[in-house]
């Protein structure tokens, strides 16, 4: 059975260099690292993972905590984080919170108990005490929109204002003046930030949106559209907290006979893979999930291997224009109900357009 000394002799380096390649404990030039890895393959050398953990007092994986594995936003993020971790010789230990406090605490303790040297917490609304749990156990960490930075703690912020401004001003320049926002749950900081960004962008144009509470899923988008249908004046543009909400809204609009984008423009957020597969394809505010996953892993590596202090990073969001947005219609869409009679159900909704003449373009 090959030993570490055999690998070192084969490629002409010290045993300590082979150890650093295996354990990611010090920078090794790519050229030498490739030689060491090639020698390991030739000699069929496999390091003793248990021994490495004992020697390092840490595992050879990085932790990744997300909120919801079923949300289509996360697979691309996970893949990017895992690919970056593997390039540095780490595996990934994944845990989910489902936005539940007890489950979130369990995920954090799981990382500490398994001696993860670094953890990326890419979900919002985490109890600050849990961040202290990682720090007190010497675990390097990076959080999403958590604000605080320390010697072994970093933060990555999403610039919601950029994408929100682009979406609002794009629709405004298309002639839209009647906006609705289907907001996400307000107990999640990311959705509070996005709602504030959209509202602030609309205030720049002296407009106030109709704001409806959503649940960040398909059903919540459909319910919000049904609420809008009970009003007298229907918006010409609907902005959604995420793409799942927008997909639910799109389905409800179609079933109600309201055409997208002819009668109403629709914009999601996240840019999940399904967004360009809807009919029509969905305009959306893109959150760069692959960049987010890769950056989170990169920052952990900087703290763990290069011994750099924690840092604060910023990622921009941006509007992606597809076919669910177009110019504002010439008239405003109004809602009325059929009068109750024996032939028609009282809950049936009739749509008719009150033509007020061409809408003013800016």
MIKE-778023 format. One line per field, with one value per residue (C-alpha): z, y negated, x negated. Coordinates in steps of 0.5 Angstrom, whole numbers. Example, Ala and Ser with C-alpha at 12.3 -4.5 7.8 and 13.67 -1.06 7.14 Angstrom:
// MIKE-778023
up <- 16:14
north <- 9:2
east <- -25:-27
***
This chain:
// MIKE-778023
up <- 0:-2:3:3:3:-3:-7:-4:-7:-14:-15:-12:-6:1:5:8:1:0:6:5:-2:2:7:4:10:6:-1:-6:-13:-19:-22:-16:-14:-21:-20:-13:-15:-21:-17:-12:-18:-21:-14:-12:-6:-1:5:11:12:19:21:17:22:28:26:24:29:23:17:10:8:8:11:6:10:5:7:2:-2:-6:-9:-16:-14:-10:-14:-19:-12:-9:-16:-16:-9:-9:-16:-12:-6:-10:-14:-7:-4:0:0:2:8:6:11:10:15:12:15:22:28:31:25:24:30:29:22:26:31:26:23:29:32:25:26:19:18:14:13:8:11:5:8:11:18:22:30:31:37:32:28:35:36:30:32:39:36:31:25:19:16:11:11:7:8:15:16:21:19:24:24:21:19:12:9:2:0:-5:-9:-9:-11:-18:-21:-18:-21:-27:-27:-25:-30:-35:-34:-33:-39:-43:-40:-34:-28:-25:-21:-16:-12:-9:-4:0:7:11:17:12:11:4:2:6:3:-4:-2:0:-6:-11:-7:-7:-14:-15:-10:-15:-20:-15:-16:-10:-12:-9:-4:-3:2:-2:1:-4:-8:-14:-9:-6:-13:-15:-9:-10:-17:-14:-9:-15:-19:-13:-14:-19:-22:-24:-25:-32:-29:-23:-20:-16:-10:-14:-20:-17:-15:-22:-25:-20:-22:-29:-29:-25:-30:-36:-33:-32:-39:-38:-43:-41:-43:-47:-41:-36:-35:-31:-27:-23:-19:-18:-25:-24:-30:-31:-32:-39:-40:-38:-44:-45:-42:-36:-35:-28:-24:-24:-17:-19:-16:-19:-17:-10:-9:-12:-8:-2:-3:-5:1:6:2:3:11:12:7:6:13:11:15:14:9:6:-1:-6:-12:-16:-19:-26:-30:-35:-41:-44:-47:-41:-41:-46:-47:-42:-46:-48:-43:-36:-34:-30:-26:-25:-23:-27:-23:-19:-23:-25:-30:-28:-21:-17:-16:-24:-26:-32:-35:-39:-42:-41:-46:-44:-50:-51:-45:-44:-46:-42
north <- 0:-7:-12:-19:-19:-15:-20:-25:-21:-20:-28:-30:-34:-34:-30:-36:-39:-33:-34:-41:-39:-34:-38:-45:-48:-52:-55:-50:-53:-49:-46:-43:-41:-38:-34:-31:-29:-26:-22:-20:-17:-13:-10:-9:-13:-15:-19:-17:-22:-20:-21:-28:-30:-28:-32:-38:-38:-39:-36:-36:-39:-45:-47:-50:-52:-54:-55:-50:-45:-45:-52:-52:-58:-53:-48:-52:-55:-49:-46:-52:-52:-45:-45:-51:-47:-41:-45:-46:-39:-40:-36:-39:-38:-41:-42:-46:-50:-51:-57:-54:-56:-49:-46:-52:-51:-44:-45:-50:-45:-39:-44:-45:-37:-35:-40:-44:-49:-53:-54:-58:-61:-62:-64:-70:-71:-67:-68:-72:-68:-62:-66:-67:-59:-58:-64:-61:-54:-57:-56:-61:-63:-67:-70:-72:-80:-79:-85:-84:-82:-80:-76:-69:-72:-75:-77:-78:-83:-83:-89:-89:-96:-96:-90:-94:-100:-97:-94:-100:-105:-100:-99:-106:-108:-103:-107:-104:-108:-103:-98:-92:-88:-81:-82:-76:-74:-80:-76:-74:-80:-79:-80:-86:-89:-87:-90:-97:-97:-96:-102:-106:-106:-107:-113:-116:-116:-119:-112:-108:-101:-96:-92:-85:-80:-73:-67:-66:-60:-59:-58:-65:-68:-66:-68:-75:-75:-73:-79:-84:-81:-84:-91:-96:-98:-93:-94:-94:-92:-87:-86:-79:-77:-71:-67:-62:-67:-70:-63:-63:-70:-68:-62:-65:-71:-66:-63:-69:-71:-77:-77:-77:-82:-85:-87:-87:-86:-81:-81:-76:-75:-70:-68:-61:-56:-55:-63:-62:-56:-59:-62:-68:-67:-71:-78:-78:-81:-76:-74:-71:-65:-61:-67:-67:-60:-61:-67:-64:-58:-63:-68:-61:-59:-66:-66:-58:-58:-65:-67:-73:-77:-77:-81:-84:-83:-86:-82:-86:-84:-86:-86:-80:-82:-77:-77:-78:-85:-90:-97:-99:-98:-104:-103:-101:-94:-95:-89:-88:-83:-80:-81:-75:-71:-64:-63:-66:-64:-70:-69:-70:-76:-80:-84:-90:-95:-102:-106:-113:-114:-113:-113:-118:-116:-119
east <- 0:-3:-5:-5:-13:-12:-8:-13:-19:-15:-14:-20:-17:-17:-12:-9:-8:-4:0:1:4:9:11:11:7:2:2:-1:-3:2:-4:-6:1:2:-5:-2:5:2:-3:3:7:1:-1:7:5:11:10:13:19:20:13:13:19:15:9:13:18:23:27:25:32:35:42:48:54:60:67:71:69:75:74:72:67:62:60:56:53:51:48:44:42:40:36:32:31:28:23:20:21:27:33:40:45:51:57:64:68:75:75:76:72:71:69:64:61:60:57:52:50:49:44:40:41:38:32:34:28:32:40:44:51:54:61:64:67:62:62:55:54:53:48:44:45:40:35:34:33:27:32:31:37:40:48:53:55:53:49:44:36:31:24:27:34:36:42:45:50:55:56:64:64:61:65:72:70:69:75:80:77:77:84:85:82:87:93:95:98:102:97:99:93:94:89:86:87:85:81:76:71:69:77:77:71:74:81:77:73:79:83:77:76:84:83:78:84:89:93:95:97:102:99:101:98:96:93:87:90:95:101:99:99:105:109:106:109:116:115:114:120:124:122:125:119:114:106:103:96:95:89:87:83:80:81:86:90:90:92:98:100:99:104:109:109:110:116:119:118:113:108:100:97:103:107:102:94:92:85:82:75:70:69:70:69:77:78:76:80:87:92:90:83:82:79:75:70:64:61:54:55:49:44:47:45:38:37:39:34:29:29:29:23:20:21:19:13:10:12:15:20:28:30:37:38:44:47:52:59:61:67:68:73:77:84:88:88:90:93:99:105:109:115:115:118:124:127:135:139:145:152:154:159:161:157:150:147:146:138:137:133:134:128:129:125:127:123:121:117:109:105:100:93:87
***
